[in-house]
Amino acid sequence: MKSTDHLFAVPDVEPVEQLSPDRKRTIRNNNMIAAGIHPATKMPLAGNGEKCGTCVAAYKVNKWWKCGLVPLTFGPGTDIRKSWPACVKWEEGA
């Protein structure tokens, strides 16, 4: 081995996982729910055992669920999950 071989050696490093925007959004939404805040409406969770999917404000745009309590953006940031706990504005739907 020459004395200069070590100058350009690349050490073994663990690859850094890059999170996709969807994964980051999922983590953020889960953290908000854990903190008692609804990810879409930013209101407190109702704590009544209801879900977004049973609320009158939930509606479908193409294949995505949205909440009528927040402005429609046609982007994933305002998508909701029917399984999310309801916020304090929950009203019985169909």
Sequence and secondary structure as in RCSB ss.txt:
>XXXX:A:sequence
MKSTDHLFAVPDVEPVEQLSPDRKRTIRNNNMIAAGIHPATKMPLAGNGEKCGTCVAAYKVNKWWKCGLVPLTFG
PGTDIRKSWPACVKWEEGA
>XXXX:A:secstr
  TTGGGG            HHHHHHHHHHHHHHTTB TTT SBB  SS BGGGBTTEEEETTEEEETTS   SS
GGGB  TTSB BTT  B  
